[in-house]
């Protein structure tokens, strides 16, 4: 019995010692994983927070660098930067009344001073336009354009920056065509400093070495217009009357249309068609088939001719002088056709004397009506 009890006591002792060793090992492992000085049993595990850190708590990945001085607008105590601009119109190739635009070759030059760009010299330095501050000049209404020079500037040793550019392109131009084709128009070359107000840039006229400011060529290749005057001056560009404008410079040319082309191509042919519709008044009433054939041919000729000259006329919603003349001419030709049909009707009903009196009266009335149409269309 002693041996049995002794054996059982020994097994319990061995089991207790093994359990103590396991607990000690777990405690040591927990101490190694826990922060220094923390109670592994009493310290709760922190739950993840949903709070968004503030801007002061966030450290930027890279420090924010200020732009280099050469890319900053040169200014003294926040005053506007003076930019001198000169514009020279080399040629105007076309004024398209139907599409309301014009094609021109324009040379412009801009100068400003930037002390950050001073260098020992002795000659000028050429830099890309993207490497220095510039007024970002653009021509308002530019539809398409081709530049002759690269986008670069010339920097003198004293920091004077010069931008030169020559552009050929098409520029939109709203035209006032109520008096077409006896109209005068104003063509505008408006340079605007994109994104820079007059508080940022003060634009002044540039005086060339010859003592002249902005100018135009003595003669253009423009076939149907003649330049009668021009003026150039600083003028801000405002897309709308309520919007704040940007600094700009505008050169305006007043041109007058040379009407000989439209006189020979449109006005005289239409007058001849109207006279053609008047010829049956001089033919005997008995020639009814001939009279109706001439009147019908005159009206169909007028319709065909209107299709031919459509491309020469401006596409506007209001009535021009040319539109008025074409409309009244069409009415006269149509009245001539109705007159011929009326004469034939009276003749068939036995009213020959009435038809003869009407024909005699119309021989005088038709020329008077044609003169009235011309005066109403182009003189009044």
BALOBA-1460 file (C-alpha; in Angstrom, 3 decimals):
// residues 380
<rec num="1" residu="x" x="0.000" y="0.000" z="0.000"/>
<rec num="2" residu="x" x="2.855" y="2.335" z="0.756"/>
<rec num="3" residu="x" x="4.374" y="1.609" z="-2.568"/>
<rec num="4" residu="x" x="1.086" y="2.356" z="-4.405"/>
<rec num="5" residu="x" x="0.605" y="5.658" z="-2.601"/>
<rec num="6" residu="x" x="4.201" y="6.628" z="-3.150"/>
<rec num="7" residu="x" x="3.915" y="5.883" z="-6.848"/>
<rec num="8" residu="x" x="0.757" y="8.032" z="-7.160"/>
<rec num="9" residu="x" x="2.384" y="10.942" z="-5.296"/>
<rec num="10" residu="x" x="5.372" y="10.814" z="-7.594"/>
<rec num="11" residu="x" x="3.184" y="11.051" z="-10.709"/>
<rec num="12" residu="x" x="1.322" y="14.076" z="-9.348"/>
<rec num="13" residu="x" x="4.598" y="15.769" z="-8.449"/>
<rec num="14" residu="x" x="5.972" y="15.273" z="-11.929"/>
<rec num="15" residu="x" x="2.737" y="16.576" z="-13.538"/>
<rec num="16" residu="x" x="2.743" y="19.707" z="-11.338"/>
<rec num="17" residu="x" x="6.373" y="20.490" z="-12.192"/>
<rec num="18" residu="x" x="5.602" y="20.195" z="-15.956"/>
<rec num="19" residu="x" x="2.623" y="22.520" z="-15.691"/>
<rec num="20" residu="x" x="4.734" y="25.120" z="-13.826"/>
<rec num="21" residu="x" x="7.403" y="25.034" z="-16.557"/>
<rec num="22" residu="x" x="4.752" y="25.629" z="-19.289"/>
<rec num="23" residu="x" x="3.257" y="28.617" z="-17.481"/>
<rec num="24" residu="x" x="6.698" y="30.140" z="-16.966"/>
<rec num="25" residu="x" x="7.487" y="29.789" z="-20.696"/>
<rec num="26" residu="x" x="4.217" y="31.537" z="-21.698"/>
<rec num="27" residu="x" x="4.905" y="34.418" z="-19.307"/>
<rec num="28" residu="x" x="8.392" y="34.944" z="-20.723"/>
<rec num="29" residu="x" x="7.046" y="34.955" z="-24.292"/>
<rec num="30" residu="x" x="4.373" y="37.550" z="-23.442"/>
<rec num="31" residu="x" x="6.966" y="39.794" z="-21.758"/>
<rec num="32" residu="x" x="9.100" y="39.699" z="-24.904"/>
<rec num="33" residu="x" x="6.180" y="40.794" z="-27.164"/>
<rec num="34" residu="x" x="4.780" y="43.502" z="-24.845"/>
<rec num="35" residu="x" x="6.135" y="47.163" z="-24.799"/>
<rec num="36" residu="x" x="8.555" y="48.038" z="-22.082"/>
<rec num="37" residu="x" x="6.904" y="48.857" z="-18.808"/>
<rec num="38" residu="x" x="3.441" y="47.627" z="-19.877"/>
<rec num="39" residu="x" x="1.408" y="45.169" z="-17.940"/>
<rec num="40" residu="x" x="0.756" y="42.212" z="-20.268"/>
<rec num="41" residu="x" x="-2.461" y="41.335" z="-18.463"/>
<rec num="42" residu="x" x="-3.973" y="44.692" z="-17.600"/>
<rec num="43" residu="x" x="-3.006" y="46.676" z="-20.769"/>
<rec num="44" residu="x" x="-5.845" y="46.457" z="-23.337"/>
<rec num="45" residu="x" x="-5.170" y="46.257" z="-27.068"/>
<rec num="46" residu="x" x="-5.848" y="49.632" z="-28.724"/>
<rec num="47" residu="x" x="-8.652" y="49.538" z="-31.249"/>
<rec num="48" residu="x" x="-8.019" y="51.108" z="-34.672"/>
<rec num="49" residu="x" x="-9.168" y="54.768" z="-34.786"/>
<rec num="50" residu="x" x="-11.361" y="56.251" z="-37.548"/>
<rec num="51" residu="x" x="-10.171" y="59.851" z="-36.907"/>
<rec num="52" residu="x" x="-8.641" y="61.635" z="-39.928"/>
<rec num="53" residu="x" x="-5.294" y="63.250" z="-39.075"/>
<rec num="54" residu="x" x="-5.074" y="67.055" z="-39.446"/>
<rec num="55" residu="x" x="-2.788" y="68.867" z="-41.860"/>
<rec num="56" residu="x" x="-0.367" y="69.722" z="-39.030"/>
<rec num="57" residu="x" x="-0.029" y="66.032" z="-38.151"/>
<rec num="58" residu="x" x="0.794" y="64.957" z="-41.704"/>
<rec num="59" residu="x" x="4.419" y="65.198" z="-42.741"/>
<rec num="60" residu="x" x="4.829" y="65.853" z="-46.521"/>
<rec num="61" residu="x" x="6.724" y="63.252" z="-48.471"/>
<rec num="62" residu="x" x="8.892" y="65.974" z="-50.048"/>
<rec num="63" residu="x" x="9.378" y="69.648" z="-49.092"/>
<rec num="64" residu="x" x="7.432" y="72.187" z="-51.219"/>
<rec num="65" residu="x" x="9.852" y="74.318" z="-53.220"/>
<rec num="66" residu="x" x="9.177" y="77.893" z="-54.296"/>
<rec num="67" residu="x" x="9.363" y="78.598" z="-58.054"/>
<rec num="68" residu="x" x="12.763" y="79.812" z="-59.249"/>
<rec num="69" residu="x" x="13.154" y="83.611" z="-59.482"/>
<rec num="70" residu="x" x="13.322" y="83.609" z="-63.282"/>
<rec num="71" residu="x" x="9.795" y="82.163" z="-63.429"/>
<rec num="72" residu="x" x="8.344" y="84.758" z="-61.037"/>
<rec num="73" residu="x" x="6.772" y="87.959" z="-62.310"/>
<rec num="74" residu="x" x="9.296" y="90.797" z="-61.946"/>
<rec num="75" residu="x" x="7.668" y="93.464" z="-59.815"/>
<rec num="76" residu="x" x="8.592" y="96.199" z="-57.348"/>
<rec num="77" residu="x" x="6.399" y="96.226" z="-54.235"/>
<rec num="78" residu="x" x="3.599" y="94.470" z="-56.119"/>
<rec num="79" residu="x" x="3.373" y="97.077" z="-58.867"/>
<rec num="80" residu="x" x="2.291" y="95.952" z="-62.393"/>
<rec num="81" residu="x" x="5.084" y="94.737" z="-64.653"/>
<rec num="82" residu="x" x="5.565" y="97.046" z="-67.637"/>
<rec num="83" residu="x" x="5.421" y="95.204" z="-70.983"/>
<rec num="84" residu="x" x="6.039" y="97.152" z="-74.179"/>
<rec num="85" residu="x" x="4.304" y="95.783" z="-77.300"/>
<rec num="86" residu="x" x="4.566" y="96.656" z="-80.961"/>
<rec num="87" residu="x" x="2.524" y="95.131" z="-83.808"/>
<rec num="88" residu="x" x="3.209" y="95.278" z="-87.544"/>
<rec num="89" residu="x" x="0.701" y="93.913" z="-90.065"/>
<rec num="90" residu="x" x="2.733" y="92.577" z="-92.988"/>
<rec num="91" residu="x" x="-0.166" y="91.559" z="-95.226"/>
<rec num="92" residu="x" x="-3.885" y="90.858" z="-95.295"/>
<rec num="93" residu="x" x="-4.677" y="88.159" z="-97.833"/>
<rec num="94" residu="x" x="-8.441" y="87.873" z="-97.621"/>
<rec num="95" residu="x" x="-11.560" y="89.098" z="-95.877"/>
<rec num="96" residu="x" x="-14.195" y="86.373" z="-96.071"/>
<rec num="97" residu="x" x="-17.606" y="87.987" z="-95.685"/>
<rec num="98" residu="x" x="-19.461" y="84.669" z="-95.891"/>
<rec num="99" residu="x" x="-17.444" y="83.045" z="-93.044"/>
<rec num="100" residu="x" x="-16.761" y="86.359" z="-91.258"/>
<rec num="101" residu="x" x="-13.006" y="85.995" z="-90.832"/>
<rec num="102" residu="x" x="-9.834" y="87.334" z="-92.402"/>
<rec num="103" residu="x" x="-6.365" y="85.985" z="-93.172"/>
<rec num="104" residu="x" x="-3.316" y="88.044" z="-92.246"/>
<rec num="105" residu="x" x="0.417" y="87.899" z="-91.610"/>
<rec num="106" residu="x" x="1.298" y="89.629" z="-88.328"/>
<rec num="107" residu="x" x="4.635" y="90.394" z="-86.669"/>
<rec num="108" residu="x" x="4.670" y="91.421" z="-83.028"/>
<rec num="109" residu="x" x="7.380" y="92.160" z="-80.479"/>
<rec num="110" residu="x" x="7.159" y="92.413" z="-76.693"/>
<rec num="111" residu="x" x="9.778" y="93.718" z="-74.234"/>
<rec num="112" residu="x" x="9.992" y="93.739" z="-70.450"/>
<rec num="113" residu="x" x="12.760" y="93.864" z="-67.859"/>
<rec num="114" residu="x" x="13.554" y="91.085" z="-65.409"/>
<rec num="115" residu="x" x="16.427" y="91.795" z="-62.947"/>
<rec num="116" residu="x" x="16.661" y="88.098" z="-62.096"/>
<rec num="117" residu="x" x="17.844" y="87.388" z="-65.649"/>
<rec num="118" residu="x" x="20.826" y="89.759" z="-65.687"/>
<rec num="119" residu="x" x="24.024" y="88.089" z="-66.868"/>
<rec num="120" residu="x" x="27.643" y="89.153" z="-67.560"/>
<rec num="121" residu="x" x="27.155" y="89.075" z="-71.332"/>
<rec num="122" residu="x" x="28.691" y="90.438" z="-73.453"/>
<rec num="123" residu="x" x="26.022" y="89.421" z="-75.981"/>
<rec num="124" residu="x" x="22.372" y="88.437" z="-75.583"/>
<rec num="125" residu="x" x="21.346" y="85.029" z="-74.328"/>
<rec num="126" residu="x" x="18.612" y="82.916" z="-75.924"/>
<rec num="127" residu="x" x="16.264" y="81.026" z="-73.621"/>
<rec num="128" residu="x" x="13.135" y="78.989" z="-74.134"/>
<rec num="129" residu="x" x="9.849" y="80.726" z="-73.456"/>
<rec num="130" residu="x" x="9.020" y="78.129" z="-70.791"/>
<rec num="131" residu="x" x="12.200" y="78.858" z="-68.821"/>
<rec num="132" residu="x" x="11.398" y="82.510" z="-68.033"/>
<rec num="133" residu="x" x="8.383" y="84.512" z="-66.959"/>
<rec num="134" residu="x" x="6.419" y="85.895" z="-69.914"/>
<rec num="135" residu="x" x="3.049" y="87.652" z="-70.385"/>
<rec num="136" residu="x" x="1.590" y="84.652" z="-72.298"/>
<rec num="137" residu="x" x="0.523" y="86.706" z="-75.315"/>
<rec num="138" residu="x" x="-2.115" y="85.269" z="-77.624"/>
<rec num="139" residu="x" x="-4.148" y="86.733" z="-80.483"/>
<rec num="140" residu="x" x="-7.857" y="86.902" z="-79.719"/>
<rec num="141" residu="x" x="-10.099" y="85.193" z="-82.279"/>
<rec num="142" residu="x" x="-7.304" y="83.089" z="-83.730"/>
<rec num="143" residu="x" x="-8.819" y="80.170" z="-85.638"/>
<rec num="144" residu="x" x="-5.663" y="78.677" z="-87.132"/>
<rec num="145" residu="x" x="-2.089" y="79.928" z="-87.202"/>
<rec num="146" residu="x" x="1.440" y="79.032" z="-88.227"/>
<rec num="147" residu="x" x="4.403" y="80.508" z="-86.366"/>
<rec num="148" residu="x" x="7.619" y="81.448" z="-88.140"/>
<rec num="149" residu="x" x="9.939" y="81.624" z="-85.108"/>
<rec num="150" residu="x" x="10.516" y="79.193" z="-82.226"/>
<rec num="151" residu="x" x="9.045" y="79.993" z="-78.814"/>
<rec num="152" residu="x" x="12.141" y="81.675" z="-77.380"/>
<rec num="153" residu="x" x="13.226" y="85.024" z="-75.934"/>
<rec num="154" residu="x" x="16.354" y="87.129" z="-76.215"/>
<rec num="155" residu="x" x="17.839" y="88.306" z="-72.901"/>
<rec num="156" residu="x" x="20.217" y="91.256" z="-72.801"/>
<rec num="157" residu="x" x="22.918" y="91.546" z="-70.093"/>
<rec num="158" residu="x" x="20.860" y="94.217" z="-68.262"/>
<rec num="159" residu="x" x="17.893" y="91.823" z="-67.976"/>
<rec num="160" residu="x" x="15.830" y="93.215" z="-70.876"/>
<rec num="161" residu="x" x="13.777" y="90.359" z="-72.336"/>
<rec num="162" residu="x" x="12.568" y="90.535" z="-75.959"/>
<rec num="163" residu="x" x="9.953" y="88.237" z="-77.480"/>
<rec num="164" residu="x" x="9.575" y="88.243" z="-81.273"/>
<rec num="165" residu="x" x="7.032" y="86.253" z="-83.286"/>
<rec num="166" residu="x" x="5.593" y="86.236" z="-86.783"/>
<rec num="167" residu="x" x="2.214" y="84.564" z="-87.295"/>
<rec num="168" residu="x" x="0.138" y="83.835" z="-90.359"/>
<rec num="169" residu="x" x="-3.374" y="82.691" z="-89.682"/>
<rec num="170" residu="x" x="-7.103" y="83.192" z="-89.922"/>
<rec num="171" residu="x" x="-8.838" y="85.318" z="-87.334"/>
<rec num="172" residu="x" x="-12.563" y="85.545" z="-86.674"/>
<rec num="173" residu="x" x="-14.029" y="89.011" z="-87.082"/>
<rec num="174" residu="x" x="-17.693" y="89.923" z="-86.567"/>
<rec num="175" residu="x" x="-18.666" y="92.053" z="-89.570"/>
<rec num="176" residu="x" x="-21.477" y="94.574" z="-89.902"/>
<rec num="177" residu="x" x="-22.861" y="93.715" z="-93.326"/>
<rec num="178" residu="x" x="-26.092" y="95.695" z="-93.499"/>
<rec num="179" residu="x" x="-24.589" y="97.834" z="-96.307"/>
<rec num="180" residu="x" x="-23.011" y="94.900" z="-98.186"/>
<rec num="181" residu="x" x="-21.492" y="95.258" z="-100.790"/>
<rec num="182" residu="x" x="-21.008" y="99.008" z="-100.138"/>
<rec num="183" residu="x" x="-19.764" y="98.493" z="-96.594"/>
<rec num="184" residu="x" x="-16.839" y="99.480" z="-94.404"/>
<rec num="185" residu="x" x="-15.347" y="97.137" z="-91.850"/>
<rec num="186" residu="x" x="-12.911" y="97.263" z="-88.927"/>
<rec num="187" residu="x" x="-10.355" y="94.431" z="-88.707"/>
<rec num="188" residu="x" x="-8.845" y="93.887" z="-85.268"/>
<rec num="189" residu="x" x="-5.551" y="92.277" z="-84.197"/>
<rec num="190" residu="x" x="-5.961" y="92.042" z="-80.413"/>
<rec num="191" residu="x" x="-3.101" y="90.645" z="-78.324"/>
<rec num="192" residu="x" x="-4.153" y="89.550" z="-74.837"/>
<rec num="193" residu="x" x="-2.049" y="88.529" z="-71.830"/>
<rec num="194" residu="x" x="-3.812" y="85.332" z="-70.840"/>
<rec num="195" residu="x" x="-4.631" y="85.197" z="-67.141"/>
<rec num="196" residu="x" x="-2.977" y="88.541" z="-66.312"/>
<rec num="197" residu="x" x="-5.097" y="91.534" z="-65.387"/>
<rec num="198" residu="x" x="-4.082" y="95.184" z="-65.638"/>
<rec num="199" residu="x" x="-3.065" y="94.967" z="-61.973"/>
<rec num="200" residu="x" x="-0.440" y="92.412" z="-62.994"/>
<rec num="201" residu="x" x="0.753" y="93.811" z="-66.335"/>
<rec num="202" residu="x" x="0.878" y="97.406" z="-67.582"/>
<rec num="203" residu="x" x="1.063" y="97.322" z="-71.390"/>
<rec num="204" residu="x" x="2.530" y="100.341" z="-73.195"/>
<rec num="205" residu="x" x="3.320" y="100.992" z="-76.888"/>
<rec num="206" residu="x" x="6.795" y="100.006" z="-78.023"/>
<rec num="207" residu="x" x="8.788" y="102.528" z="-80.037"/>
<rec num="208" residu="x" x="11.051" y="100.959" z="-82.667"/>
<rec num="209" residu="x" x="14.540" y="102.195" z="-83.488"/>
<rec num="210" residu="x" x="13.122" y="104.137" z="-86.441"/>
<rec num="211" residu="x" x="10.979" y="106.141" z="-84.038"/>
<rec num="212" residu="x" x="7.751" y="104.505" z="-85.201"/>
<rec num="213" residu="x" x="5.345" y="102.500" z="-83.129"/>
<rec num="214" residu="x" x="2.953" y="99.835" z="-84.429"/>
<rec num="215" residu="x" x="2.248" y="100.120" z="-88.154"/>
<rec num="216" residu="x" x="0.968" y="98.332" z="-91.263"/>
<rec num="217" residu="x" x="2.434" y="97.678" z="-94.716"/>
<rec num="218" residu="x" x="2.001" y="100.289" z="-97.424"/>
<rec num="219" residu="x" x="0.164" y="97.837" z="-99.683"/>
<rec num="220" residu="x" x="-1.713" y="94.604" z="-99.129"/>
<rec num="221" residu="x" x="-2.518" y="91.756" z="-101.502"/>
<rec num="222" residu="x" x="-6.181" y="92.099" z="-100.507"/>
<rec num="223" residu="x" x="-8.133" y="92.086" z="-103.803"/>
<rec num="224" residu="x" x="-11.550" y="93.452" z="-102.795"/>
<rec num="225" residu="x" x="-10.795" y="95.812" z="-99.875"/>
<rec num="226" residu="x" x="-8.739" y="98.943" z="-99.420"/>
<rec num="227" residu="x" x="-7.267" y="100.094" z="-96.115"/>
<rec num="228" residu="x" x="-8.114" y="103.713" z="-95.354"/>
<rec num="229" residu="x" x="-6.848" y="104.105" z="-91.753"/>
<rec num="230" residu="x" x="-5.462" y="102.256" z="-88.713"/>
<rec num="231" residu="x" x="-4.748" y="102.860" z="-85.034"/>
<rec num="232" residu="x" x="-2.922" y="100.945" z="-82.303"/>
<rec num="233" residu="x" x="-3.196" y="101.380" z="-78.545"/>
<rec num="234" residu="x" x="-3.263" y="99.356" z="-75.299"/>
<rec num="235" residu="x" x="-6.733" y="97.987" z="-74.686"/>
<rec num="236" residu="x" x="-7.827" y="95.274" z="-72.231"/>
<rec num="237" residu="x" x="-9.701" y="92.305" z="-73.597"/>
<rec num="238" residu="x" x="-13.084" y="91.637" z="-71.984"/>
<rec num="239" residu="x" x="-15.018" y="88.560" z="-73.153"/>
<rec num="240" residu="x" x="-18.183" y="90.133" z="-71.734"/>
<rec num="241" residu="x" x="-19.101" y="93.531" z="-70.351"/>
<rec num="242" residu="x" x="-19.540" y="92.144" z="-66.846"/>
<rec num="243" residu="x" x="-16.285" y="90.162" z="-66.818"/>
<rec num="244" residu="x" x="-12.979" y="91.477" z="-65.562"/>
<rec num="245" residu="x" x="-10.702" y="91.918" z="-68.535"/>
<rec num="246" residu="x" x="-7.103" y="90.926" z="-69.096"/>
<rec num="247" residu="x" x="-4.328" y="93.236" z="-70.227"/>
<rec num="248" residu="x" x="-4.043" y="93.601" z="-73.981"/>
<rec num="249" residu="x" x="-2.936" y="95.599" z="-77.007"/>
<rec num="250" residu="x" x="-5.088" y="96.153" z="-80.119"/>
<rec num="251" residu="x" x="-4.347" y="97.279" z="-83.672"/>
<rec num="252" residu="x" x="-7.457" y="98.173" z="-85.700"/>
<rec num="253" residu="x" x="-7.644" y="98.720" z="-89.454"/>
<rec num="254" residu="x" x="-10.599" y="100.348" z="-91.209"/>
<rec num="255" residu="x" x="-11.160" y="98.936" z="-94.682"/>
<rec num="256" residu="x" x="-13.656" y="99.786" z="-97.420"/>
<rec num="257" residu="x" x="-14.952" y="97.221" z="-99.910"/>
<rec num="258" residu="x" x="-14.169" y="97.660" z="-103.591"/>
<rec num="259" residu="x" x="-17.563" y="97.079" z="-105.200"/>
<rec num="260" residu="x" x="-16.498" y="96.611" z="-108.822"/>
<rec num="261" residu="x" x="-16.399" y="92.818" z="-108.445"/>
<rec num="262" residu="x" x="-19.979" y="92.591" z="-107.155"/>
<rec num="263" residu="x" x="-21.100" y="95.213" z="-109.653"/>
<rec num="264" residu="x" x="-19.889" y="93.114" z="-112.587"/>
<rec num="265" residu="x" x="-20.653" y="89.660" z="-111.170"/>
<rec num="266" residu="x" x="-24.011" y="90.204" z="-109.455"/>
<rec num="267" residu="x" x="-25.705" y="93.572" z="-109.971"/>
<rec num="268" residu="x" x="-25.309" y="93.973" z="-113.759"/>
<rec num="269" residu="x" x="-26.303" y="90.332" z="-114.576"/>
<rec num="270" residu="x" x="-29.422" y="90.636" z="-112.419"/>
<rec num="271" residu="x" x="-30.366" y="93.891" z="-114.128"/>
<rec num="272" residu="x" x="-30.041" y="92.140" z="-117.504"/>
<rec num="273" residu="x" x="-32.311" y="89.312" z="-116.337"/>
<rec num="274" residu="x" x="-34.895" y="91.882" z="-115.213"/>
<rec num="275" residu="x" x="-34.652" y="93.606" z="-118.612"/>
<rec num="276" residu="x" x="-35.061" y="90.200" z="-120.271"/>
<rec num="277" residu="x" x="-38.388" y="89.771" z="-118.465"/>
<rec num="278" residu="x" x="-39.404" y="93.202" z="-119.854"/>
<rec num="279" residu="x" x="-38.874" y="92.225" z="-123.537"/>
<rec num="280" residu="x" x="-42.355" y="90.638" z="-124.046"/>
<rec num="281" residu="x" x="-43.835" y="94.116" z="-123.583"/>
<rec num="282" residu="x" x="-42.343" y="95.000" z="-126.980"/>
<rec num="283" residu="x" x="-43.558" y="91.898" z="-128.795"/>
<rec num="284" residu="x" x="-46.978" y="91.600" z="-130.384"/>
<rec num="285" residu="x" x="-49.722" y="90.175" z="-128.220"/>
<rec num="286" residu="x" x="-50.472" y="87.635" z="-130.924"/>
<rec num="287" residu="x" x="-47.116" y="85.970" z="-130.199"/>
<rec num="288" residu="x" x="-48.385" y="84.484" z="-126.945"/>
<rec num="289" residu="x" x="-46.128" y="81.404" z="-127.048"/>
<rec num="290" residu="x" x="-43.027" y="83.531" z="-127.591"/>
<rec num="291" residu="x" x="-43.950" y="85.931" z="-124.793"/>
<rec num="292" residu="x" x="-44.597" y="83.168" z="-122.281"/>
<rec num="293" residu="x" x="-41.361" y="81.408" z="-123.309"/>
<rec num="294" residu="x" x="-39.261" y="84.550" z="-122.747"/>
<rec num="295" residu="x" x="-40.877" y="85.297" z="-119.377"/>
<rec num="296" residu="x" x="-40.454" y="81.708" z="-118.202"/>
<rec num="297" residu="x" x="-36.826" y="81.615" z="-119.365"/>
<rec num="298" residu="x" x="-36.081" y="84.862" z="-117.504"/>
<rec num="299" residu="x" x="-37.486" y="83.487" z="-114.254"/>
<rec num="300" residu="x" x="-35.624" y="80.156" z="-114.562"/>
<rec num="301" residu="x" x="-32.407" y="81.996" z="-115.421"/>
<rec num="302" residu="x" x="-32.802" y="84.099" z="-112.310"/>
<rec num="303" residu="x" x="-33.303" y="81.014" z="-110.121"/>
<rec num="304" residu="x" x="-30.229" y="79.290" z="-111.596"/>
<rec num="305" residu="x" x="-28.136" y="82.422" z="-111.157"/>
<rec num="306" residu="x" x="-29.163" y="82.752" z="-107.514"/>
<rec num="307" residu="x" x="-27.816" y="79.259" z="-106.858"/>
<rec num="308" residu="x" x="-24.527" y="80.253" z="-108.533"/>
<rec num="309" residu="x" x="-23.961" y="83.400" z="-106.440"/>
<rec num="310" residu="x" x="-24.961" y="81.923" z="-103.080"/>
<rec num="311" residu="x" x="-21.326" y="81.349" z="-102.085"/>
<rec num="312" residu="x" x="-20.566" y="85.041" z="-102.648"/>
<rec num="313" residu="x" x="-23.161" y="86.243" z="-100.168"/>
<rec num="314" residu="x" x="-22.656" y="86.449" z="-96.385"/>
<rec num="315" residu="x" x="-24.644" y="84.023" z="-94.247"/>
<rec num="316" residu="x" x="-26.336" y="86.445" z="-91.865"/>
<rec num="317" residu="x" x="-29.772" y="86.515" z="-90.290"/>
<rec num="318" residu="x" x="-30.541" y="90.132" z="-91.255"/>
<rec num="319" residu="x" x="-31.211" y="91.636" z="-94.699"/>
<rec num="320" residu="x" x="-28.303" y="93.282" z="-96.491"/>
<rec num="321" residu="x" x="-28.518" y="95.709" z="-99.410"/>
<rec num="322" residu="x" x="-27.616" y="92.920" z="-101.798"/>
<rec num="323" residu="x" x="-30.326" y="90.674" z="-100.337"/>
<rec num="324" residu="x" x="-32.844" y="93.464" z="-100.835"/>
<rec num="325" residu="x" x="-31.797" y="93.939" z="-104.451"/>
<rec num="326" residu="x" x="-31.991" y="90.212" z="-105.221"/>
<rec num="327" residu="x" x="-35.413" y="89.914" z="-103.584"/>
<rec num="328" residu="x" x="-36.877" y="92.917" z="-105.454"/>
<rec num="329" residu="x" x="-35.356" y="91.740" z="-108.738"/>
<rec num="330" residu="x" x="-36.944" y="88.333" z="-108.251"/>
<rec num="331" residu="x" x="-40.328" y="89.971" z="-107.637"/>
<rec num="332" residu="x" x="-39.993" y="92.057" z="-110.821"/>
<rec num="333" residu="x" x="-39.193" y="89.012" z="-112.946"/>
<rec num="334" residu="x" x="-42.101" y="87.104" z="-111.425"/>
<rec num="335" residu="x" x="-44.454" y="90.055" z="-112.044"/>
<rec num="336" residu="x" x="-43.279" y="90.077" z="-115.652"/>
<rec num="337" residu="x" x="-44.322" y="86.428" z="-115.964"/>
<rec num="338" residu="x" x="-47.716" y="87.173" z="-114.385"/>
<rec num="339" residu="x" x="-48.127" y="90.133" z="-116.743"/>
<rec num="340" residu="x" x="-47.533" y="87.917" z="-119.777"/>
<rec num="341" residu="x" x="-50.092" y="85.373" z="-118.536"/>
<rec num="342" residu="x" x="-52.595" y="88.214" z="-117.880"/>
<rec num="343" residu="x" x="-52.149" y="89.574" z="-121.418"/>
<rec num="344" residu="x" x="-52.788" y="86.125" z="-122.871"/>
<rec num="345" residu="x" x="-55.887" y="85.722" z="-120.695"/>
<rec num="346" residu="x" x="-57.323" y="89.099" z="-121.770"/>
<rec num="347" residu="x" x="-56.591" y="88.353" z="-125.398"/>
<rec num="348" residu="x" x="-58.406" y="85.036" z="-125.273"/>
<rec num="349" residu="x" x="-61.429" y="86.664" z="-123.592"/>
<rec num="350" residu="x" x="-61.695" y="89.331" z="-126.302"/>
<rec num="351" residu="x" x="-60.269" y="92.245" z="-124.305"/>
<rec num="352" residu="x" x="-57.509" y="93.009" z="-126.775"/>
<rec num="353" residu="x" x="-57.728" y="96.816" z="-126.352"/>
<rec num="354" residu="x" x="-57.364" y="96.465" z="-122.595"/>
<rec num="355" residu="x" x="-54.337" y="94.212" z="-123.056"/>
<rec num="356" residu="x" x="-52.785" y="96.695" z="-125.498"/>
<rec num="357" residu="x" x="-53.273" y="99.613" z="-123.094"/>
<rec num="358" residu="x" x="-51.722" y="97.546" z="-120.276"/>
<rec num="359" residu="x" x="-48.764" y="96.628" z="-122.468"/>
<rec num="360" residu="x" x="-48.205" y="100.263" z="-123.534"/>
<rec num="361" residu="x" x="-48.281" y="101.414" z="-119.921"/>
<rec num="362" residu="x" x="-45.856" y="98.698" z="-118.781"/>
<rec num="363" residu="x" x="-43.246" y="99.738" z="-121.381"/>
<rec num="364" residu="x" x="-42.679" y="102.868" z="-119.307"/>
<rec num="365" residu="x" x="-43.400" y="101.411" z="-115.888"/>
<rec num="366" residu="x" x="-40.808" y="98.617" z="-116.038"/>
<rec num="367" residu="x" x="-37.743" y="100.906" z="-116.446"/>
<rec num="368" residu="x" x="-39.081" y="103.177" z="-113.710"/>
<rec num="369" residu="x" x="-39.517" y="100.185" z="-111.408"/>
<rec num="370" residu="x" x="-35.972" y="98.986" z="-112.131"/>
<rec num="371" residu="x" x="-34.526" y="102.404" z="-111.277"/>
<rec num="372" residu="x" x="-36.617" y="102.435" z="-108.105"/>
<rec num="373" residu="x" x="-35.281" y="98.998" z="-107.128"/>
<rec num="374" residu="x" x="-31.683" y="100.184" z="-107.575"/>
<rec num="375" residu="x" x="-32.289" y="103.330" z="-105.521"/>
<rec num="376" residu="x" x="-34.145" y="101.496" z="-102.775"/>
<rec num="377" residu="x" x="-31.450" y="98.814" z="-102.565"/>
<rec num="378" residu="x" x="-28.242" y="100.827" z="-102.710"/>
<rec num="379" residu="x" x="-28.988" y="104.553" z="-102.279"/>
<rec num="380" residu="x" x="-31.609" y="104.904" z="-99.545"/>
